[in-house]
């Protein structure tokens, strides 16, 4: 398993910006945006990989993983 798989990646439509926004909460601030959902996800995955590499290069400890926390089922109760 890739180390990046331990971090949740979110791509969602922004009405305000009229584009897709990609983020990886808990790992990096900011993210990416674009008109095509799949392209935003692919770009976000590259950003996550690069962010993890930077953590390793600077001998910084990675934040706790955010994936595998069953967010899908937890979010069903919010809607």
C-alpha positions in Angstrom: 0.0 0.0 0.0 1.2 3.5 -0.9 1.8 5.8 2.1 -0.5 8.3 0.4 -3.4 5.9 0.7 -3.4 6.6 4.4 -4.8 10.1 3.8 -8.3 10.9 2.8 -8.6 12.9 -0.5 -11.8 14.9 -1.1 -13.0 16.4 -4.3 -16.2 18.4 -4.2 -18.1 20.9 -6.3 -17.9 24.5 -5.1 -20.9 26.6 -6.0 -19.1 29.7 -5.0 -16.0 29.0 -7.2 -18.0 27.1 -9.9 -15.3 24.4 -10.1 -14.2 21.2 -8.3 -12.0 21.7 -5.2 -9.6 19.0 -4.0 -8.2 18.8 -0.5 -6.5 16.4 1.9 -7.6 17.5 5.4 -5.1 16.8 8.1 -2.2 16.5 5.7 -2.0 19.8 3.8 -3.6 23.2 3.8 -5.0 24.4 0.5 -5.3 21.9 -2.4 -6.2 22.3 -6.0 -9.1 23.1 -8.2 -10.3 22.7 -11.8 -13.2 22.1 -14.1 -12.9 18.3 -14.5 -13.5 16.2 -11.4 -11.1 13.4 -12.4 -8.3 15.8 -13.3 -8.7 17.5 -9.9 -8.5 14.1 -8.2 -5.4 13.1 -10.1 -3.7 16.4 -9.4 -4.6 16.1 -5.7 -3.0 12.6 -5.6 0.2 14.1 -7.0 0.1 16.9 -4.4 -0.4 14.4 -1.6 2.6 12.3 -2.9 4.8 15.5 -3.1 3.7 16.6 0.4 4.6 13.3 1.9 8.0 13.4 0.1 8.6 16.9 1.6 7.9 15.6 5.1 10.4 12.8 4.6 13.1 15.1 3.0 12.8 17.5 6.0 12.7 14.7 8.6 9.3 15.8 9.8 6.8 13.4 11.3 3.7 12.9 9.1 0.4 13.9 10.6 -1.9 11.0 11.8 -3.6 9.1 8.9 -7.1 10.3 8.0 -8.2 7.4 5.7 -10.0 4.2 6.9 -12.1 6.1 9.4 -15.4 5.1 7.8 -16.3 8.7 6.9 -18.8 7.5 4.4 -21.0 5.8 6.9 -20.6 8.6 9.4 -21.6 11.2 6.9 -24.8 9.4 6.1 -26.2 10.4 9.5 -25.5 14.1 8.7 -27.5 14.3 5.5 
